[in-house]
């Protein structure tokens, strides 16, 4: 098996790159990708750990975008994490995350939920922050009974302290990844707020910007769902990728390898990226 959707402490995961690789090795995973949100900070450490463990490694990222007021995540694979233009864009995204976090904290304080930026930073071992870290701070202080409740009542779309992101479009993310030399893939397509016809049009539209695939294997998918996404991909000239979307302790029950992605997916990805030996 392989797993091409894994998060570490460098976004909203709870394990280091080295710990992730160790778990993958113990689970018999043959290849992985680290796909932290808007960050490439964990790539080099994961690459070295994979080399030591004898696991194939794919440099990756997951970029959060906005489409029709809903979040759409774009995965990038085989990216060049040393590309200065790409890194500058990611720095802009991180600054926006910080501004958004400050606004959310202000809104929470108005609701008599007394947390600070320091409280949120204390939940992040890497210094990179997300709404998951805000939820952890709220949970630790006893304002909510679970991270899920924090999102449902406060942080998620429609929540009392929800602050929308300054929109990065899917087109921008796909172009960024493609220009960088990577391949762009739509993450967890079942979460997109689109019906079958609109989803098909969306794929065709993003292909014009360089889209290469959709994530057709995912934690919890049954074979019928995999078959649906394989058919959609075939009809649109796209590849299928897959991964567990492992975050560690913040998503109980989701383990590395949980998506049961076959090894053949790796070869399809390398072919799409022009990296077949």
Buried (B, 14 or more C-beta within 10 A) or exposed (E): BBBBBBBBBBBBBBBBBBBBBBBBBEEEBBBBBBBBBBBBBBBBBBBBBBEEBEBBBBBBBBBBBBBEEEBBBBBBBBBBBEBEEBBEBBEEBBEBBBEBBEEBBEBBEEEEBEBEBEBBBEBBBBEBBBBBBBBBBBBEEEBBEEBBBBBEBBBBEEBEBBBEBEEBBBBBBBBBBBEBBBBBBBBBBEEBEBEEEEBBEBBEEBBEBBBBBBBBBBBEBEEEBBEBBBEBBEEBEBBBBBBBBBBBEBBEEBBBBBBBBEEEBBBBBBEBBEEEE
